[in-house]
Amino acid sequence: MGFLTNIRIKFGRRALRKEAAKVQRKRKAINLEATKEIGILFHMESEADYDRVSRFSRELQAVGKKIQVIGLYKYRKLPPYYAQKLAYDLILPVHLDIFYRPKSDFVSKFIDCEFDMLIDLGNYEDFPLHYIASLSKAKFKLGRTSGQENLPYDLMIETGNPIESDELIRQLVHYTSIFKFK
């Protein structure tokens, strides 16, 4: 990333801390089996990323879950393999403000939706996704640790080295399936 980009993101993170301090949500730990509505965030760099998330969301929909997905794509034009689906939205550079905060109607609706579970497959470096996860009113937030403080997740998976989203999905499904919450 360039110098200006880093400065803009730093200002975005500062604004996010102020906004996140005002967020009020009902926290409720829940296992995957008991969820009804799930929000998924992911960074789409390739067709393989898109296929992984599509496969995962189809599996969840097959067992009766309502899924909403937001992907982050760094190019201005949609890729040829991306088929717009009703519950899928992509954040393109045109949807970001000067501080890389996503500003779009679908992002606002996603943030305001009280999902039973929010699954963030992105990294801390994916600031627009981190922004959404931090402000989301989801009851139970899942993501990966990054060594940063004040992450917005209720359950974090520690990944010592970079792992593919397939492995992260398997880990999240495993841990959210074995826990029984009262």
C-alpha positions as CSV (number, residue, x, y, z in Angstrom):
1,M,0.0,0.0,0.0
2,G,1.1,3.5,-0.7
3,F,1.8,6.2,1.8
4,L,-1.4,8.1,1.1
5,T,-3.5,5.0,1.3
6,N,-2.0,4.2,4.7
7,I,-2.8,7.7,6.0
8,R,-6.3,7.5,4.7
9,I,-6.9,4.1,6.3
10,K,-5.4,5.4,9.6
11,F,-8.0,8.2,9.6
12,G,-10.7,5.7,8.7
13,R,-9.7,3.5,11.6
14,R,-9.8,6.5,13.9
15,A,-13.4,7.4,12.7
16,L,-14.3,3.7,13.1
17,R,-13.3,3.7,16.8
18,K,-15.6,6.6,17.5
19,E,-18.5,5.1,15.5
20,A,-18.0,1.6,17.1
21,A,-18.1,3.0,20.6
22,K,-21.7,4.1,19.9
23,V,-22.9,0.7,18.6
24,Q,-25.3,-1.1,20.8
25,R,-26.1,-4.7,20.0
26,K,-27.7,-7.7,21.8
27,R,-24.9,-10.2,22.2
28,K,-26.0,-13.8,22.2
29,A,-23.7,-16.8,21.7
30,I,-25.3,-19.4,19.4
31,N,-24.2,-22.5,17.7
32,L,-24.4,-22.9,13.9
33,E,-27.3,-25.4,14.2
34,A,-29.6,-22.9,16.0
35,T,-29.0,-19.9,13.7
36,K,-31.6,-18.7,11.2
37,E,-29.9,-15.7,9.6
38,I,-26.2,-15.5,8.8
39,G,-24.1,-12.6,7.4
40,I,-20.9,-13.5,5.6
41,L,-18.0,-11.1,4.8
42,F,-15.2,-12.1,2.5
43,H,-12.4,-10.7,0.3
44,M,-12.7,-11.8,-3.3
45,E,-9.4,-12.0,-5.0
46,S,-10.0,-14.9,-7.4
47,E,-12.7,-17.2,-8.7
48,A,-11.6,-19.8,-6.1
49,D,-12.5,-17.3,-3.3
50,Y,-15.9,-16.7,-4.9
51,D,-16.5,-20.5,-5.4
52,R,-15.6,-21.3,-1.7
53,V,-18.0,-18.8,-0.3
54,S,-20.7,-19.7,-2.8
55,R,-20.4,-23.4,-1.9
56,F,-20.4,-22.6,1.8
57,S,-23.5,-20.4,1.5
58,R,-25.3,-23.0,-0.6
59,E,-24.6,-25.6,2.1
60,L,-26.0,-23.3,4.8
61,Q,-29.1,-22.5,2.6
62,A,-29.7,-26.2,2.0
63,V,-30.3,-26.6,5.8
64,G,-32.7,-23.7,6.0
65,K,-30.4,-20.7,6.8
66,K,-31.0,-17.3,5.4
67,I,-27.7,-16.0,4.1
68,Q,-26.5,-12.5,3.1
69,V,-23.0,-12.1,1.7
70,I,-20.8,-9.0,1.1
71,G,-17.6,-9.4,-0.8
72,L,-14.7,-6.9,-1.2
73,Y,-13.3,-6.6,-4.7
74,K,-10.5,-4.2,-5.4
75,Y,-11.1,-3.6,-9.1
76,R,-13.6,-1.3,-10.7
77,K,-15.2,-3.8,-13.1
78,L,-17.0,-6.9,-12.0
79,P,-15.1,-10.1,-12.8
80,P,-16.6,-12.4,-15.6
81,Y,-17.1,-15.3,-13.2
82,Y,-19.2,-13.2,-10.7
83,A,-22.9,-14.0,-11.1
84,Q,-25.0,-11.5,-9.2
85,K,-27.2,-13.3,-6.8
86,L,-30.0,-12.0,-4.7
87,A,-28.1,-12.2,-1.4
88,Y,-24.7,-11.3,-2.7
89,D,-23.3,-7.8,-2.9
90,L,-19.8,-6.6,-3.8
91,I,-18.0,-3.6,-2.5
92,L,-16.1,-2.0,-5.4
93,P,-13.7,1.0,-5.1
94,V,-16.6,3.3,-6.2
95,H,-18.5,2.3,-2.9
96,L,-15.6,3.5,-0.7
97,D,-15.2,7.1,0.6
98,I,-11.8,8.8,0.9
99,F,-11.0,7.0,4.1
100,Y,-11.9,3.6,2.6
101,R,-15.1,3.3,4.6
102,P,-17.9,1.6,2.6
103,K,-20.8,3.9,1.8
104,S,-23.6,2.2,0.1
105,D,-27.2,1.4,0.8
106,F,-26.6,-2.4,0.9
107,V,-23.8,-1.9,3.4
108,S,-26.0,0.2,5.7
109,K,-28.7,-2.5,5.5
110,F,-26.2,-5.2,6.2
111,I,-24.8,-3.3,9.3
112,D,-28.3,-2.7,10.7
113,C,-29.4,-6.3,10.2
114,E,-29.4,-8.3,13.5
115,F,-28.0,-11.5,12.2
116,D,-27.9,-14.5,14.5
117,M,-24.3,-14.9,13.4
118,L,-21.7,-12.8,11.4
119,I,-18.8,-14.7,9.8
120,D,-15.9,-12.5,8.7
121,L,-13.6,-14.4,6.4
122,G,-11.5,-11.3,5.7
123,N,-8.3,-10.1,7.4
124,Y,-7.7,-7.1,9.6
125,E,-6.0,-5.5,6.6
126,D,-9.3,-5.6,4.7
127,F,-10.4,-2.3,6.3
128,P,-13.8,-2.0,4.5
129,L,-14.7,-5.5,5.8
130,H,-13.4,-4.8,9.3
131,Y,-15.4,-1.6,9.3
132,I,-18.6,-3.5,8.5
133,A,-17.9,-6.2,11.1
134,S,-17.1,-3.6,13.8
135,L,-20.4,-1.7,13.3
136,S,-22.6,-4.7,12.6
137,K,-25.5,-5.3,15.0
138,A,-25.1,-9.1,14.6
139,K,-25.6,-11.0,17.9
140,F,-22.6,-13.3,17.5
141,K,-19.5,-12.3,15.5
142,L,-16.8,-14.7,14.3
143,G,-13.5,-14.0,12.7
144,R,-9.8,-14.6,12.8
145,T,-7.3,-13.1,15.2
146,S,-4.7,-10.8,13.9
147,G,-2.7,-9.7,16.9
148,Q,-4.6,-6.4,16.9
149,E,-6.5,-5.1,20.0
150,N,-10.2,-4.4,20.1
151,L,-11.3,-6.8,17.4
152,P,-15.1,-6.9,17.1
153,Y,-15.5,-10.7,17.3
154,D,-17.1,-12.7,20.0
155,L,-15.3,-15.9,18.9
156,M,-11.9,-15.7,17.2
157,I,-9.9,-18.4,15.4
158,E,-6.2,-18.1,15.8
159,T,-4.3,-18.7,12.6
160,G,-0.6,-18.8,13.1
161,N,0.1,-18.6,9.4
162,P,-2.0,-17.4,6.5
163,I,-4.7,-20.0,5.7
164,E,-7.1,-20.3,2.9
165,S,-10.7,-19.3,3.6
166,D,-11.7,-23.0,3.1
167,E,-9.7,-24.0,6.3
168,L,-11.1,-21.0,8.2
169,I,-14.6,-22.0,7.2
170,R,-14.0,-25.6,8.4
171,Q,-12.6,-24.3,11.7
172,L,-15.5,-21.9,12.3
173,V,-18.1,-24.6,11.4
174,H,-16.3,-27.1,13.7
175,Y,-16.2,-24.8,16.7
176,T,-19.7,-23.3,16.3
177,S,-21.2,-26.8,15.8
178,I,-19.6,-28.4,19.0
179,F,-20.5,-25.6,21.4
180,K,-23.9,-25.8,23.1
181,F,-25.1,-22.5,24.6
182,K,-27.9,-22.0,27.0
